[in-house]
Amino acid sequence: MKEIDTIDRRILLELQRDAAQSLDTIGETVGLSRNACWRRIGALEKAGVIKGRVTLLDAAALGLKLTVFIQLRTSSHTPDWLKTFSTATKGMPEIMGVYRMSGDLDYLIRAQVTDMAGYDRLYQRLIAKVPLSDVSASFVMEEIKETTALPL
């Protein structure tokens, strides 16, 4: 694991804010030359600290207006079931995140769909592929905070 110093943190904060900024802009902001900044970013990528760079899209502008959190319980906890579940959820582009949980829930899924009919289609495909003992859903009425930036 690469040791992250103050300058690395500042670079990471800048990249989280806007990964499309030029090396010159990032370097100027953090007090490094373009080349020194490039070397540090390369080292952070090689160390796995930077996993990738993406463009964030507006889901509603693309017709995906409904965010749903799907709570799942299963009566099966076998490796075969988990493999089936993992393959099924990874193959559904509406599913943005899948989390194995502690407590009463077994899994929590975050999905982005067009509307209630879109959710129902996703639900029908999911239960056709994976045996589940209980499925419930909560729909986002208002997004108060959403970020991809980690607190550095």
GIHU-V707861 format. One record per residue. N is the residue number from 1. RES is the residue in one letter. PHI is phi in whole degrees, 0 to 359 (none if undefined). BURIAL is 1 if it has 24 or more other ideal C-beta (glycine too) atoms within 12 Angstrom, else 0. Layout:
n->N res->RES phi->PHI burial->BURIAL
n->N res->RES phi->PHI burial->BURIAL
This chain:
n->1 res->M phi->none burial->0
n->2 res->K phi->289 burial->0
n->3 res->E phi->284 burial->0
n->4 res->I phi->264 burial->0
n->5 res->D phi->261 burial->0
n->6 res->T phi->299 burial->0
n->7 res->I phi->293 burial->1
n->8 res->D phi->302 burial->1
n->9 res->R phi->299 burial->0
n->10 res->R phi->294 burial->1
n->11 res->I phi->298 burial->1
n->12 res->L phi->298 burial->1
n->13 res->L phi->300 burial->0
n->14 res->E phi->296 burial->1
n->15 res->L phi->295 burial->1
n->16 res->Q phi->294 burial->1
n->17 res->R phi->290 burial->0
n->18 res->D phi->198 burial->0
n->19 res->A phi->287 burial->1
n->20 res->A phi->272 burial->0
n->21 res->Q phi->293 burial->0
n->22 res->S phi->288 burial->0
n->23 res->L phi->299 burial->1
n->24 res->D phi->299 burial->0
n->25 res->T phi->294 burial->0
n->26 res->I phi->297 burial->1
n->27 res->G phi->302 burial->1
n->28 res->E phi->297 burial->0
n->29 res->T phi->293 burial->0
n->30 res->V phi->263 burial->1
n->31 res->G phi->83 burial->0
n->32 res->L phi->233 burial->1
n->33 res->S phi->288 burial->0
n->34 res->R phi->305 burial->0
n->35 res->N phi->293 burial->0
n->36 res->A phi->296 burial->0
n->37 res->C phi->295 burial->1
n->38 res->W phi->301 burial->0
n->39 res->R phi->296 burial->0
n->40 res->R phi->295 burial->1
n->41 res->I phi->297 burial->1
n->42 res->G phi->300 burial->0
n->43 res->A phi->294 burial->0
n->44 res->L phi->293 burial->1
n->45 res->E phi->292 burial->0
n->46 res->K phi->299 burial->0
n->47 res->A phi->283 burial->0
n->48 res->G phi->85 burial->0
n->49 res->V phi->291 burial->1
n->50 res->I phi->265 burial->1
n->51 res->K phi->274 burial->0
n->52 res->G phi->173 burial->0
n->53 res->R phi->230 burial->0
n->54 res->V phi->227 burial->0
n->55 res->T phi->254 burial->0
n->56 res->L phi->272 burial->0
n->57 res->L phi->254 burial->0
n->58 res->D phi->272 burial->0
n->59 res->A phi->301 burial->0
n->60 res->A phi->297 burial->0
n->61 res->A phi->295 burial->0
n->62 res->L phi->260 burial->0
n->63 res->G phi->86 burial->0
n->64 res->L phi->260 burial->0
n->65 res->K phi->272 burial->0
n->66 res->L phi->243 burial->1
n->67 res->T phi->261 burial->1
n->68 res->V phi->229 burial->1
n->69 res->F phi->253 burial->1
n->70 res->I phi->252 burial->1
n->71 res->Q phi->260 burial->1
n->72 res->L phi->239 burial->1
n->73 res->R phi->232 burial->0
n->74 res->T phi->230 burial->1
n->75 res->S phi->265 burial->0
n->76 res->S phi->245 burial->0
n->77 res->H phi->233 burial->0
n->78 res->T phi->272 burial->0
n->79 res->P phi->302 burial->0
n->80 res->D phi->295 burial->0
n->81 res->W phi->298 burial->0
n->82 res->L phi->299 burial->0
n->83 res->K phi->295 burial->0
n->84 res->T phi->299 burial->0
n->85 res->F phi->298 burial->1
n->86 res->S phi->298 burial->0
n->87 res->T phi->297 burial->0
n->88 res->A phi->296 burial->1
n->89 res->T phi->290 burial->1
n->90 res->K phi->294 burial->0
n->91 res->G phi->271 burial->0
n->92 res->M phi->249 burial->1
n->93 res->P phi->296 burial->0
n->94 res->E phi->292 burial->1
n->95 res->I phi->279 burial->1
n->96 res->M phi->266 burial->1
n->97 res->G phi->202 burial->0
n->98 res->V phi->226 burial->1
n->99 res->Y phi->227 burial->0
n->100 res->R phi->276 burial->0
n->101 res->M phi->248 burial->0
n->102 res->S phi->267 burial->0
n->103 res->G phi->88 burial->0
n->104 res->D phi->290 burial->0
n->105 res->L phi->277 burial->0
n->106 res->D phi->268 burial->1
n->107 res->Y phi->219 burial->1
n->108 res->L phi->235 burial->1
n->109 res->I phi->242 burial->1
n->110 res->R phi->250 burial->1
n->111 res->A phi->228 burial->1
n->112 res->Q phi->236 burial->1
n->113 res->V phi->229 burial->1
n->114 res->T phi->291 burial->0
n->115 res->D phi->190 burial->0
n->116 res->M phi->299 burial->0
n->117 res->A phi->296 burial->0
n->118 res->G phi->295 burial->1
n->119 res->Y phi->296 burial->1
n->120 res->D phi->299 burial->0
n->121 res->R phi->297 burial->0
n->122 res->L phi->297 burial->1
n->123 res->Y phi->303 burial->1
n->124 res->Q phi->298 burial->0
n->125 res->R phi->295 burial->0
n->126 res->L phi->295 burial->1
n->127 res->I phi->289 burial->0
n->128 res->A phi->286 burial->0
n->129 res->K phi->262 burial->0
n->130 res->V phi->225 burial->1
n->131 res->P phi->288 burial->0
n->132 res->L phi->231 burial->1
n->133 res->S phi->265 burial->0
n->134 res->D phi->204 burial->0
n->135 res->V phi->228 burial->1
n->136 res->S phi->223 burial->0
n->137 res->A phi->225 burial->1
n->138 res->S phi->235 burial->0
n->139 res->F phi->252 burial->0
n->140 res->V phi->286 burial->1
n->141 res->M phi->266 burial->0
n->142 res->E phi->210 burial->0
n->143 res->E phi->269 burial->0
n->144 res->I phi->269 burial->0
n->145 res->K phi->212 burial->0
n->146 res->E phi->214 burial->0
n->147 res->T phi->214 burial->0
n->148 res->T phi->251 burial->0
n->149 res->A phi->282 burial->0
n->150 res->L phi->280 burial->0
n->151 res->P phi->282 burial->0
n->152 res->L phi->257 burial->0
